[in-house]
Amino acid sequence: MHPPDNPPSGNANRKGIQMKKIAALLIIAIIVAAVPAMAAEDGAALFKAKCAACHGTDGAKMAKANLGSAAIQAKTDADLITFIGTNPKHNFLKKNVTEEQIKALVAHIRTLKK
């Protein structure tokens, strides 16, 4: 067997490994950045199907429950999740809406901020 004409040097091999690590980190960063966007899109579709009839497509149809208002936007995500999931007017947890879907709704509601 003959040795390769140009075996990779130690530096070239290390640079290749570093480039693979950078590429892997970049892919992970893209995926992590895309997850909230996907959740917001799912939340928008769910909002359109379950909420827009009463709240309007922009969330401002009901003066007392203007979802873009400072009062609603000041609530924590946990407060909104609990309210949407268990409040008698909504009670989505009993209507087979999952907690993940409710979190997606909250992500969408955050986009309605005035």
N, C-alpha and C positions, 0 to 999 in steps of 0.2 A: 504494500500500500504506500502511496506517495503522499507526503504532507501537502496540504492545500498551498496554492501559490501565494495567497495573501491571507494568512490567518488573522482574524480580528485581534487587534491589540487590546490590552486590558482597558484602556481609556475608551475605545470605541464600544466595547461591550458594556461598560458602565453607562455611557451616554445612551445606548439603546435601552437599557433598563430604566434609566431616568425618564426617557421619552415615553415609555410604556406606562410608567407611573403617572406622569403628567396627563397622558391621554385618558387613563382610567379615572383620575380625579376630575377631569373636565366632564366626562360622561356622567359621573355621579352628580356633579354640580348641576348639570343640565336637567337631570331627572328630578332632583330635589326642587329646583326652581319651577319645574313644570307641574308638580303635584298640586300646589295651591291654585294654579290657573285652571287645571282640570276640575278641581273641586268647585271652583267658582262657576265654571261652565255648567257642571251638573246642577249646581245650586240655582243657576239662572233658569234652566229647563224646568226644574222642580218648582221654582217660584212661579213661573208662567202657568204651570199646570195646577198648582194648589193654592196660590196666594193672590195672583194678579186680579182675579175676579173681584175680590173685596178691596185689596190694597192698591190696585192699579199697577200698570207695568213699571212705573217709576217709583212705586211704593208711597206715593203722596196723595192717593185718592181719599184717604180717611184723615181728616184734620187731627183727630185725637190719637191716631196711630200712624202718623207720617214716619215711615221707616227711615227716611233720610234725615230726620230732625236731630238736633243736638241731644235732645232728651233720650231718644232711642239709641243713638250712636254712642252715648256715654255709658250705656249698660255694658257689662262684661259679656264676653262670649258665653261664659257659663250661665249667666242670668238669662240670656236670650235662648240658649239651648233648653234650659228648664222651662221657660215660659212657653216656647213653641211646642215642646214635647208634652207638657202636662196641663197647661191652662185650659179650663173647660171649653173656651171658644175655639181652641185649636186641637189640643189633645192628640197630636200627631202620633205619639207612641202607641196609642190605642187604635190608630187608623193605619197600622202597618207601615209607617214611615220609620226607617231605622235612625238610630242616633247619628250614624255617619251621614245620612241624608240631611238630617237637621243641621249638622255642622256645616254641610255644604250650603244650606239655606242661609245660615248665619254669615258665611263667607260672602255670599251674594248680597245680603243686606248691607254688609260693610261697603259694597261698591255704590250704594245709593246715597251715601253721605253728601249732604249739601255743602 
